[in-house]
Amino acid sequence: MTTTLISHTVGSLQTSLLSAFTAHFVELCAGASDGLDIEARYDRLARKSDSELAAIGLNRSDVAQAALTGRCN
């Protein structure tokens, strides 16, 4: 009886740890993906001329914030 109880407890602990690891890994991947999206928006905005930025309501100093918030075309 004791062996079965210990085995069940260890199995539950392993399942919990695996679930926690998986959840953190998924969050890490989502964060990395968000970072790559921000980088792409920043690069796209940084390549625009001042007049192109003005046409979408931005100036050069707004580029980083717009890339971070997604406020860009």
C-alpha positions as a Markdown table, in Angstrom:
| # | Residue | x | y | z |
|---|---|---|---|---|
| 1 | Met | 0.0 | 0.0 | 0.0 |
| 2 | Thr | 2.8 | 2.4 | 0.9 |
| 3 | Thr | 4.7 | 1.8 | -2.4 |
| 4 | Thr | 1.5 | 2.5 | -4.4 |
| 5 | Leu | 0.9 | 5.8 | -2.5 |
| 6 | Ile | 4.5 | 6.9 | -2.9 |
| 7 | Ser | 4.5 | 6.0 | -6.6 |
| 8 | His | 1.2 | 7.9 | -7.2 |
| 9 | Thr | 2.6 | 11.0 | -5.3 |
| 10 | Val | 5.8 | 11.0 | -7.3 |
| 11 | Gly | 3.9 | 10.6 | -10.6 |
| 12 | Ser | 1.6 | 13.5 | -9.6 |
| 13 | Leu | 4.6 | 15.6 | -8.8 |
| 14 | Gln | 6.3 | 14.8 | -12.1 |
| 15 | Thr | 3.1 | 15.7 | -14.0 |
| 16 | Ser | 2.8 | 19.0 | -12.1 |
| 17 | Leu | 6.4 | 19.9 | -12.8 |
| 18 | Leu | 6.0 | 19.0 | -16.5 |
| 19 | Ser | 2.9 | 21.1 | -16.7 |
| 20 | Ala | 4.7 | 24.1 | -15.0 |
| 21 | Phe | 7.7 | 23.7 | -17.3 |
| 22 | Thr | 5.5 | 23.5 | -20.4 |
| 23 | Ala | 3.5 | 26.6 | -19.3 |
| 24 | His | 6.7 | 28.6 | -18.8 |
| 25 | Phe | 8.2 | 27.4 | -22.1 |
| 26 | Val | 5.0 | 28.5 | -24.0 |
| 27 | Glu | 5.2 | 31.9 | -22.3 |
| 28 | Leu | 8.9 | 32.2 | -23.3 |
| 29 | Cys | 8.1 | 31.4 | -26.9 |
| 30 | Ala | 5.2 | 33.9 | -27.0 |
| 31 | Gly | 7.5 | 36.6 | -25.5 |
| 32 | Ala | 10.2 | 35.8 | -28.1 |
| 33 | Ser | 7.6 | 36.0 | -30.9 |
| 34 | Asp | 6.3 | 39.4 | -29.5 |
| 35 | Gly | 9.9 | 40.6 | -29.5 |
| 36 | Leu | 10.4 | 39.6 | -33.1 |
| 37 | Asp | 7.2 | 41.4 | -34.1 |
| 38 | Ile | 8.3 | 44.6 | -32.3 |
| 39 | Glu | 11.7 | 44.4 | -34.1 |
| 40 | Ala | 10.0 | 44.0 | -37.5 |
| 41 | Arg | 7.7 | 47.0 | -36.8 |
| 42 | Tyr | 10.6 | 49.1 | -35.7 |
| 43 | Asp | 12.7 | 48.2 | -38.8 |
| 44 | Arg | 9.8 | 48.9 | -41.1 |
| 45 | Leu | 9.1 | 52.3 | -39.5 |
| 46 | Ala | 12.8 | 53.3 | -39.2 |
| 47 | Arg | 13.2 | 52.8 | -43.0 |
| 48 | Lys | 10.4 | 55.3 | -43.7 |
| 49 | Ser | 11.2 | 58.9 | -44.6 |
| 50 | Asp | 10.1 | 61.8 | -42.3 |
| 51 | Ser | 7.3 | 62.6 | -44.7 |
| 52 | Glu | 6.1 | 59.0 | -44.8 |
| 53 | Leu | 6.1 | 59.0 | -41.0 |
| 54 | Ala | 4.2 | 62.3 | -40.9 |
| 55 | Ala | 1.6 | 60.8 | -43.2 |
| 56 | Ile | 0.8 | 58.2 | -40.6 |
| 57 | Gly | 0.9 | 60.7 | -37.7 |
| 58 | Leu | 4.4 | 59.9 | -36.5 |
| 59 | Asn | 7.7 | 61.6 | -36.3 |
| 60 | Arg | 11.2 | 60.1 | -35.9 |
| 61 | Ser | 11.1 | 60.3 | -32.1 |
| 62 | Asp | 7.8 | 58.3 | -32.1 |
| 63 | Val | 9.2 | 55.3 | -33.9 |
| 64 | Ala | 10.3 | 53.2 | -30.9 |
| 65 | Gln | 7.1 | 53.8 | -29.0 |
| 66 | Ala | 5.0 | 53.1 | -32.1 |
| 67 | Ala | 6.8 | 49.8 | -32.7 |
| 68 | Leu | 6.4 | 48.8 | -29.1 |
| 69 | Thr | 2.6 | 49.6 | -29.0 |
| 70 | Gly | 1.9 | 48.4 | -32.5 |
| 71 | Arg | 0.7 | 51.9 | -33.5 |
| 72 | Cys | 2.0 | 51.9 | -37.1 |
| 73 | Asn | 1.0 | 51.1 | -40.6 |
